[in-house]
Amino acid sequence: MSAEPSDAPERQRDAERTRAEILDVATGEFADRGYDGARVDEIAARTRTTKRMIYYYFGSKEGLYVAVLERAYQGIRALEQQLDVDHLDPARAMRALAELTFDHHESHPAFIRLVSIENIHHARHLRTSPILSGLAAPAVDVLAGILERGRAAGLFRDDVDALDVHMMISAFCVFRTANQHTFQVIFDRDLLDPARRGHYRRMLGDLVLEYLTAHVGRA
């Protein structure tokens, strides 16, 4: 006897929950052990599913890893798109975007590890993502809009593009999380010390704005 049509939405919700659970556990496994060290058997054992079901959803270990990367990038991109900066002046809007990245990277260390791991692999897996083009546009679009308003107001220099600023913000935020252990051992300073958090958060905004406003209005 076939299932009633009303069962379909619940089955869909179950599938979505299962898929999300697999991605949650796989994110930790890949972030902790890397692509080569991660084991699908371990991911299956820590979820309410089987290795066969994981392959049903994601096709392969690489397919699962790419899905983990996609979701990690989509998380920060969604936050960037949701950031309401149109009512802010360009300088405050730029600082807000930098602070959002700072907060996200601090609270998502697995994202930093995943990005580092994929760079070790020369982005070989990420290149296969069918949504690769959509992983960049949101960040660039938000930054480009703020830069355009800042230039129109005569506040920002005109020889900087959105990717320059994205790189600057990412470099600071990624370094602070990715290098926290070696930095502390060498320099005896905890980059994630809560007492210094406000200082580093302001420091990032100051760095970006000082660069964007340098030489503006000078002959």
DATAZI-V989264 format. One record per backbone hydrogen bond with DSSP energy under -0.5 kcal/mol. NH is the residue of the N-H (numbers start at 1). CO is the residue of the C=O. E is the energy in kcal/mol with one decimal. If there is no record, write none. Layout:
BEGIN
nh & co & e
NH & CO & E
NH & CO & E
END
This chain:
BEGIN
nh & co & e
7 & 4 & -2.3
8 & 5 & -1.3
10 & 6 & -0.6
11 & 7 & -2.3
12 & 8 & -2.4
13 & 9 & -2.2
14 & 10 & -2.5
15 & 11 & -2.4
16 & 12 & -2.3
17 & 13 & -2.5
18 & 14 & -2.6
19 & 15 & -2.5
20 & 16 & -2.4
21 & 17 & -2.4
22 & 18 & -2.4
23 & 19 & -2.3
24 & 20 & -2.3
25 & 21 & -2.2
26 & 22 & -2.8
27 & 23 & -2.2
28 & 24 & -1.3
29 & 25 & -2.2
30 & 26 & -2.9
31 & 27 & -2.2
32 & 28 & -2.2
33 & 29 & -2.3
34 & 30 & -2.2
37 & 33 & -0.8
38 & 34 & -1.6
43 & 39 & -1.8
44 & 40 & -2.6
45 & 41 & -2.2
46 & 42 & -1.3
47 & 44 & -1.3
49 & 44 & -0.8
49 & 47 & -1.2
54 & 50 & -2.2
55 & 51 & -2.1
56 & 52 & -1.6
57 & 53 & -2.1
58 & 54 & -2.6
59 & 55 & -2.2
60 & 58 & -0.9
64 & 60 & -2.1
65 & 61 & -2.4
66 & 62 & -2.8
67 & 63 & -1.9
68 & 64 & -2.1
69 & 65 & -2.3
70 & 66 & -2.8
71 & 67 & -2.3
72 & 68 & -2.1
73 & 69 & -2.4
74 & 70 & -2.7
75 & 71 & -1.6
76 & 72 & -1.1
77 & 73 & -2.2
78 & 74 & -2.3
79 & 75 & -1.5
80 & 76 & -2.1
81 & 77 & -2.2
82 & 78 & -1.8
83 & 79 & -1.0
85 & 83 & -1.0
88 & 85 & -1.6
93 & 89 & -2.7
94 & 90 & -2.4
95 & 91 & -2.1
96 & 92 & -2.3
97 & 93 & -2.0
98 & 94 & -2.2
99 & 95 & -2.5
100 & 96 & -2.1
101 & 97 & -2.0
102 & 98 & -2.3
103 & 99 & -2.7
104 & 100 & -2.6
105 & 101 & -2.6
106 & 102 & -1.9
107 & 103 & -1.9
108 & 104 & -1.0
111 & 108 & -1.0
112 & 108 & -1.1
113 & 109 & -2.2
114 & 110 & -2.6
115 & 111 & -2.3
116 & 112 & -2.3
117 & 113 & -2.7
118 & 114 & -2.5
119 & 115 & -1.9
120 & 116 & -1.6
121 & 117 & -1.2
122 & 119 & -1.8
123 & 118 & -3.0
124 & 121 & -1.6
127 & 123 & -1.9
128 & 125 & -1.5
129 & 126 & -1.9
132 & 129 & -1.2
134 & 131 & -0.9
135 & 132 & -1.6
136 & 133 & -0.9
137 & 133 & -1.1
138 & 134 & -0.5
140 & 136 & -1.9
141 & 137 & -3.0
142 & 138 & -2.1
143 & 139 & -1.9
144 & 140 & -2.9
145 & 141 & -2.0
146 & 142 & -1.8
147 & 143 & -2.7
148 & 144 & -2.4
149 & 145 & -1.9
150 & 146 & -2.3
151 & 147 & -2.5
152 & 148 & -2.2
153 & 149 & -1.5
154 & 151 & -1.5
155 & 150 & -2.8
156 & 150 & -1.2
157 & 212 & -2.8
164 & 161 & -0.5
165 & 161 & -1.5
166 & 162 & -2.6
167 & 163 & -2.5
168 & 164 & -1.9
169 & 165 & -2.6
170 & 166 & -2.7
171 & 167 & -2.7
172 & 168 & -1.7
173 & 169 & -2.2
174 & 170 & -3.2
175 & 171 & -2.1
176 & 172 & -2.0
177 & 173 & -1.2
178 & 174 & -3.4
179 & 175 & -2.4
180 & 177 & -0.9
183 & 179 & -2.5
184 & 180 & -1.7
185 & 181 & -2.2
186 & 182 & -2.5
187 & 183 & -2.9
188 & 184 & -1.9
191 & 189 & -0.8
193 & 190 & -1.7
196 & 193 & -1.9
197 & 193 & -0.7
197 & 194 & -0.7
198 & 194 & -0.5
200 & 196 & -2.4
201 & 197 & -2.4
202 & 198 & -2.2
203 & 199 & -2.4
204 & 200 & -2.2
205 & 201 & -1.5
206 & 202 & -2.7
207 & 203 & -2.5
208 & 204 & -2.2
209 & 205 & -2.4
210 & 206 & -2.8
211 & 207 & -1.9
212 & 208 & -2.4
213 & 209 & -1.9
214 & 210 & -0.7
214 & 211 & -0.6
216 & 213 & -1.4
218 & 215 & -1.8
END
